[in-house]
Each structure stands twice: as structure tokens, then as C-alpha cells.
């Protein structure tokens, strides 16, 4: 999965289709992401010392990572994500629509340097 925390994504399936938001958390084992302001659900909370009034709390619930696409920083449109090696041998993510770099994944290795 090439999606990271703090990436801006667009929801392409489900009830919140068309919504944009930042990724708050990524669960790689379950292939799920939590996005800011998307897929909100109410959690009923009993009165306690932490929450003296009790009531309903609204929180974001996880959705499948296959239901989101990354937003390209250059074109501001949805894009697929690829991986490429740079000349120094480091690995980086890039937007396939524009070729824009999305950040480095791995440090430089001599075997991949050209």
C-alpha cells in the first residue's frame, strides 16, 4: 500500500463518495485507513470522570484503502501512485498522472544507483 499518513485523498466509493480529507491513520494489516471528516459514526458514552455529561461522540471510522485515491499535489486531481528509483539509488513515490514526486520511501542503495 503506497498511501501514507498526512496524504490528501479522495473517496471514490461508498456513502462519502467525492469527499476529500487527510489520512489520520493507516492500518496495513487490515488494509484500512481513517480519513479526517469522512465515515463519521456516533459512539454513545456513559457518564464518567472524563466525560461528566455523557452523550454521543462523533468519530471517524476506518474505510477500505481500495476506496480512496491520492490527490496529486500539482494537478489537484486524483491519481494512481507509482514507485521509481532515482539516480542515487533511493526509492520514491510519484504521481502517475503528472510525474510529481510524493516523497522518498527508502534511502539510497548502491545496487540501484545508475
C-alpha positions, 0 to 999 in steps of 0.5 A: 500500500503506497498511501501514507499518513498526512496524504490528501485523498479522495473517496471514490466509493461508498456513502462519502463518495467525492469527499476529500480529507487527510489520512489520520491513520493507516492500518496495513494489516487490515488494509484500512485507513481513517480519513479526517471528516469522512465515515463519521459514526456516533459512539454513545458514552456513559457518564464518567470522570472524563466525560461528566455529561455523557452523550454521543461522540462523533468519530471517524471510522476506518474505510477500505484503502481500495476506496480512496485515491491520492490527490496529486499535489500539482494537478489537484486531481486524483491519481494512481501512485507509482514507485521509481528509483532515482539516480542515487539509488533511493526509492520514491513515490510519484504521481502517475498522472503528472510525474510529481514526486510524493516523497522518498520511501527508502534511502539510497542503495548502491545496487540501484544507483545508475 
